Structures are given as structure tokens and as C-alpha cells.
Amino acid sequence: MKTVIILGITADIGRELAFRFKRDGWRVTGSHRAGTTVAVDLPAEALFTCDLASKSSVDRAIETCRKRNLVWDLLIVAAGTEEPIGPFFACDAEAWEQGFGVNALAPLRFLHGIHDLRRQSGSSHVAFFSGAGTNGAAPAYSAYCAAKILLLKMCELLDAESRDTSFFIIGPGIVRTKIHQQTLKEPEKSGLNHQKVVNFLGSGDPGSSHNDIYACLQWCLASGKAIVGGRNISLVYDAWRHGGSVLAKALTDEPNLYKLRRFGNHLKFTSEAS
Ligand SMILES: NC(=O)c1ccc[n+]([C@@H]2O[C@H](COP(=O)([O-])OP(=O)(O)OC[C@H]3O[C@@H](n4cnc5c(N)ncnc54)[C@H](OP(=O)(O)O)[C@@H]3O)[C@@H](O)[C@H]2O)c1
């Protein structure tokens, strides 16, 4: 039986993935913050607490996984926060660091502590979720956006360093989850994004579905390290549906595809002679 660890099993996306993995015969384990109710029916020993804003809590979570000898096949990082929302210079520096840490540094610390528990026979996978701002600025969300960019680059770095683990990140598009409440709570500080979120939530647009997130993730697992390792896969824009063979070939042929790169290297400007 394969085992998935969901870091942030009380995330709306985390919970929905947990249901589906459990339904499909996986052993599901996951972390939650102390006091947050876990809505997935799992035995107590499948759960552990982890507050990503606290290094000691992350270290205790690692310790728990090690004591339980939690051999895993897939780690999904579903925890995340948009906070602090607001222009960088208007944010409290401590809160900014904390937001960045919760989104990127703490999940990487957890991964660092449990990586050697992965199943040694066969291949393992680590999946992150990216966020807005990969191809442009996301004003007022710099801690969130910068952390997601770090995760994106870490997928490429870790993938290059590892022989048996596939590291990838999925951009799920906009999903109807509780994370948007953070923007709604900050009508001023969230700037133009506030109206965008209000419009989306008030519209009939269902956004990306949890079934699609699960299907896209399954495609990434089935495709494996040689195809998706180190990549930023977009649920909305990429042709992973219906087998995704054209996408798989394109990714195989172009190692730079869907990775973080400097835009414009193909433009050849000549320097003016002085
Ligand atoms: N929804 C979207 O449109 C969207 C778009 C792009 C990317 N994503 C990404 O998808 C992932 C899942 O988000 P979601 O949409 O499902 O939102 P969500 O329901 O708000 O999930 C976020 C989770 O992060 C957890 N979390 C926040 N701070 C934490 C901390 N200090 N320690 C431990 N856990 C903490 C929350 O825990 P509690 O349950 O205890 O509050 C919550 O369960 C996130 O990485 C998000 O960035 C979402």
C-alpha cells in the first residue's frame, strides 16, 4: 500500500486530496495545527500536529514521523498562507518573514527531516502548489509570491540533486477555498486583487475543481521524474488531460520547459559603441 503525507491536511485542497487518496486505497497521513479539526476520517496515529510558524513544532513533527517510521511514497505540501497582505514596506518585517517561512522555509525544513524515510524501493514524489505572481508581479502578496518562487526553484534544484525522487509544483488556478477569506479581510491592503477575488467568489465560475487537481496530480505521478521532475505544471494551461502524451513529449524534448528562466535571452540587442 502506498503512503501519502499531506502537510496541511486541513487545507481545503489537502482535505479533498486526502479523501480521494483514501478512496483509491492509499494510506493517508497528514499534519494539522493543534486545535484545527480534521474532516477526513483517519485514525489518530495517521495524524500529527505541525505549526509551520514554529521551528520547534516542525522539528517535533519530523520527530513524530521518524518515531513512527513513516515510510512515504508521496509528500504533498498543501499548507499555505497569503498573510501578511499589503505592500512590502507596509508589512511588519517579522510577519513578512513568518509568511515567507510558513509557505516555503518550514515545508522545506520538514522535507529535509523526513526525506530519508521515503520508500527506498521504487520512486517517491514531492508535490507543492504554486501561487499567483510567477510570470509577473503580485503586488501586496510579496511574502506569498516570493515563497512560491523559492519552492518553484527548489523543485528544479532538488530534482537535479536527487536520483529517485520527483519534485514538482502544480499551479492549480483559482480554487474555491477558504484561503480567499484572507484577502476579503483586507479590502484596503490587498489592492486590486480584492475586487478580483470578490468578483470571482460572487460569480458562477466554479474555479478549478478538486477532481481536476487530483487528476493533474495523478498525471504528474504517473509521468514520473523524467517528465515532470523540476517543473511547474499548470492545471489550467497545460495539456495533461486525456493521457497528456503530447505534453509528455514536449517536456521530454525541452528540459527548460515550465521552469523558472530569465525572459528575453532570445532577444539580441547590440550595445552602442561609445
Ligand atoms: N485556493 C486557490 O485559489 C489557490 C491557488 C493557488 C495556490 N493555492 C495553494 O494551494 C494550497 C492549499 O490552499 P487552499 O486553497 O486549500 O487554502 P486553505 O484551505 O486556506 O489551506 C491552507 C492551509 O494552510 C494551513 N496553514 C496556514 N498557516 C499555517 C501554519 N502556520 N502552520 C500550519 N498550517 C498552516 C491552514 O491551516 P488551518 O486549517 O489550521 O487554518 C490551511 O489548512 C496552498 O499552498 C495555496 O497557496 C491555492
The ligand as an SDF file (V2000), in Angstrom:
LIG
                    3D

 48 52  0  0  0  0  0  0  0  0999 V2000
   -7.2380   28.3590   -3.4960 N   0  0  0  0  0  0  0  0  0  0  0  0
   -6.5680   28.8490   -4.5220 C   0  0  0  0  0  0  0  0  0  0  0  0
   -7.1230   29.5630   -5.3720 O   0  0  0  0  0  0  0  0  0  0  0  0
   -5.1040   28.5310   -4.6620 C   0  0  0  0  0  0  0  0  0  0  0  0
   -4.4500   28.9970   -5.8230 C   0  0  0  0  0  0  0  0  0  0  0  0
   -3.0950   28.7300   -5.9740 C   0  0  0  0  0  0  0  0  0  0  0  0
   -2.4270   28.0120   -4.9990 C   0  0  0  0  0  0  0  0  0  0  0  0
   -3.0970   27.5680   -3.8810 N   0  0  0  0  0  0  0  0  0  0  0  0
   -2.3100   26.8360   -2.8720 C   0  0  0  0  0  0  0  0  0  0  0  0
   -2.9610   25.6390   -2.5200 O   0  0  0  0  0  0  0  0  0  0  0  0
   -2.5400   25.2470   -1.2010 C   0  0  0  0  0  0  0  0  0  0  0  0
   -3.7770   24.8810   -0.3960 C   0  0  0  0  0  0  0  0  0  0  0  0
   -4.5220   26.0560   -0.1500 O   0  0  0  0  0  0  0  0  0  0  0  0
   -6.1120   26.0910   -0.0880 P   0  0  0  0  0  0  0  0  0  0  0  0
   -6.5620   26.8370   -1.2750 O   0  0  0  0  0  0  0  0  0  0  0  0
   -6.6510   24.7330    0.1720 O   0  0  0  0  0  0  0  0  0  0  0  0
   -6.3660   27.0490    1.1460 O   0  0  0  0  0  0  0  0  0  0  0  0
   -6.6930   26.7460    2.6860 P   0  0  0  0  0  0  0  0  0  0  0  0
   -7.8900   25.8980    2.8070 O   0  0  0  0  0  0  0  0  0  0  0  0
   -6.6980   28.0720    3.3440 O   0  0  0  0  0  0  0  0  0  0  0  0
   -5.4400   25.9120    3.1490 O   0  0  0  0  0  0  0  0  0  0  0  0
   -4.2790   26.4850    3.6600 C   0  0  0  0  0  0  0  0  0  0  0  0
   -3.8550   25.6560    4.8290 C   0  0  0  0  0  0  0  0  0  0  0  0
   -2.6230   26.1520    5.3290 O   0  0  0  0  0  0  0  0  0  0  0  0
   -2.6480   25.9540    6.7130 C   0  0  0  0  0  0  0  0  0  0  0  0
   -1.7450   26.8440    7.4190 N   0  0  0  0  0  0  0  0  0  0  0  0
   -1.7090   28.1970    7.3990 C   0  0  0  0  0  0  0  0  0  0  0  0
   -0.7790   28.6460    8.2600 N   0  0  0  0  0  0  0  0  0  0  0  0
   -0.2180   27.5520    8.8290 C   0  0  0  0  0  0  0  0  0  0  0  0
    0.7700   27.3390    9.8230 C   0  0  0  0  0  0  0  0  0  0  0  0
    1.3890   28.3640   10.4380 N   0  0  0  0  0  0  0  0  0  0  0  0
    1.0860   26.0710   10.1650 N   0  0  0  0  0  0  0  0  0  0  0  0
    0.4500   25.0140    9.5870 C   0  0  0  0  0  0  0  0  0  0  0  0
   -0.5100   25.1440    8.6670 N   0  0  0  0  0  0  0  0  0  0  0  0
   -0.8460   26.4060    8.2900 C   0  0  0  0  0  0  0  0  0  0  0  0
   -4.0800   26.2460    7.1400 C   0  0  0  0  0  0  0  0  0  0  0  0
   -4.2950   25.5590    8.3630 O   0  0  0  0  0  0  0  0  0  0  0  0
   -5.6680   25.6630    9.2070 P   0  0  0  0  0  0  0  0  0  0  0  0
   -6.6080   24.7000    8.5400 O   0  0  0  0  0  0  0  0  0  0  0  0
   -5.2640   25.2680   10.5790 O   0  0  0  0  0  0  0  0  0  0  0  0
   -6.1210   27.0900    9.0800 O   0  0  0  0  0  0  0  0  0  0  0  0
   -4.8640   25.6830    5.9820 C   0  0  0  0  0  0  0  0  0  0  0  0
   -5.2750   24.3690    6.2480 O   0  0  0  0  0  0  0  0  0  0  0  0
   -1.7640   26.4270   -0.6400 C   0  0  0  0  0  0  0  0  0  0  0  0
   -0.3870   26.1800   -0.7770 O   0  0  0  0  0  0  0  0  0  0  0  0
   -2.1590   27.5750   -1.5610 C   0  0  0  0  0  0  0  0  0  0  0  0
   -1.1410   28.5500   -1.6400 O   0  0  0  0  0  0  0  0  0  0  0  0
   -4.4220   27.8130   -3.7030 C   0  0  0  0  0  0  0  0  0  0  0  0
  1  2  1  0
  2  3  2  0
  2  4  1  0
  4  5  1  0
  4 48  2  0
  5  6  2  0
  6  7  1  0
  7  8  2  0
  8  9  1  0
  8 48  1  0
  9 10  1  0
  9 46  1  0
 10 11  1  0
 11 12  1  0
 11 44  1  0
 12 13  1  0
 13 14  1  0
 14 15  2  0
 14 16  1  0
 14 17  1  0
 17 18  1  0
 18 19  2  0
 18 20  1  0
 18 21  1  0
 21 22  1  0
 22 23  1  0
 23 24  1  0
 23 42  1  0
 24 25  1  0
 25 26  1  0
 25 36  1  0
 26 27  1  0
 26 35  1  0
 27 28  2  0
 28 29  1  0
 29 30  1  0
 29 35  2  0
 30 31  1  0
 30 32  2  0
 32 33  1  0
 33 34  2  0
 34 35  1  0
 36 37  1  0
 36 42  1  0
 37 38  1  0
 38 39  2  0
 38 40  1  0
 38 41  1  0
 42 43  1  0
 44 45  1  0
 44 46  1  0
 46 47  1  0
M  CHG  2   8   1  16  -1
M  END
$$$$
